[in-house]
Every structure is written in structure tokens, then in C-alpha cells.
Amino acid sequence: SDVMTMVTAPGVRPNSVYVTNKNLSTQDNYGISFSAPISFAKWWNANAYASVFHNGFKGKYLNDDVNRQQTTFSFNAQNTITFGDGFTGEVSGFYNSKMIDGILDIYPMWAVSAGIQKSILDKKGTIKLNVNDIFNKQRFQGSIKYSGMDIQVKNRWDSRVATLSFTYRFGNTNLKVSQRNSNNEEANRAKQGKD
């Protein structure tokens, strides 16, 4: 019943805790978001998304009252840049401000990624180099300070990764056009009553 949220409680052993799901009485969440394509120039296009939302948790846990509120801002953007001679580039990134989830404070998180690609072999092939999380900042950090608990959470993973890929498109690109033309000719013959 009611809203389920992840919470932490003191464990049986000293200096130990466990994580579980519990009911709180209410969670209120409301916000606004927007997304838009943006063309800065013929060679530079972007897609942007932003949202602002408010989270509120109320209830009782470990015999203490929970009444927590937080307004959070989130933004991400993807930029595509055309250099010419078959080269295109991409720069993307995101930022999440501080947010809450039950009794957990989640600290801001951000990352920037970039890539460049080149069309080759009459545009049938593509070579792409991409680096994810260039500054190695995509990590989860938070804290719980509640009912005698003082917990710091730090979670890191291998988010900075570079990849080099090659793709090639097989087949005759004119075949589909020819089939479409053939189908249109058959339809025209049928309409005109021709053999």
C-alpha cells in the first residue's frame, strides 16, 4: 500500500546497514519539461531537453517522521557538426542537479561525450571514433542522514570508454527504386486495362 521507496536501516552487527523497500505515506511529484531542435548554423544542429521537477516524500520510518522536499533540474543536449569532406562530429552531455529519493540525497551528476566519423567508399562505409564520459565524471554519490544514521554512498564504474568502429552497407541502393518504378508501371497498366 501507498508509495514504495528504497530505504536504509541499521543492521544487526555494529556499523552495518541494510537496504530494503518500505511504504511511505505519500510521494508528490510535479514538474515541467521541454525539448527542441536547434539549428545554430547550416553545419551545426542540436537537440536539447530540459526539465524541472519537485519531489516530496512524507511518512514515518524507524519511528521518525519523514518530510522531505527537493526541486531538481535536469538538462541534456546533443550537437551534430558537419565539417565537410565526409567528416561529421557529435558532442553530447547531461547534467542532473541534486535530487532526493525517500531518505537518500543524490548528489549532482554530469558527463560529456564526443565522437567523430568519416564516410568512405562512396558513402557505403563509415569509420567512427567515440569517447564516452571524456572527463570521467559520471558517478553516483549520495548520503543518508536520518534516525542516527550517517552514510556516504559512492559508486563508480568504467564510464570513460573509447570505441573505434567501422560499418559498411552492402547491397544495391538503386534496387528499391527500380522495384518501386516497376510496381508503379504495373499499377498504371492495370488502371488503363493494358496487358
Order of alpha helices (4+ residues) and beta strands (2+ residues): beta-beta-beta-beta-beta-beta-beta-beta-beta-beta-beta-beta-beta-alpha
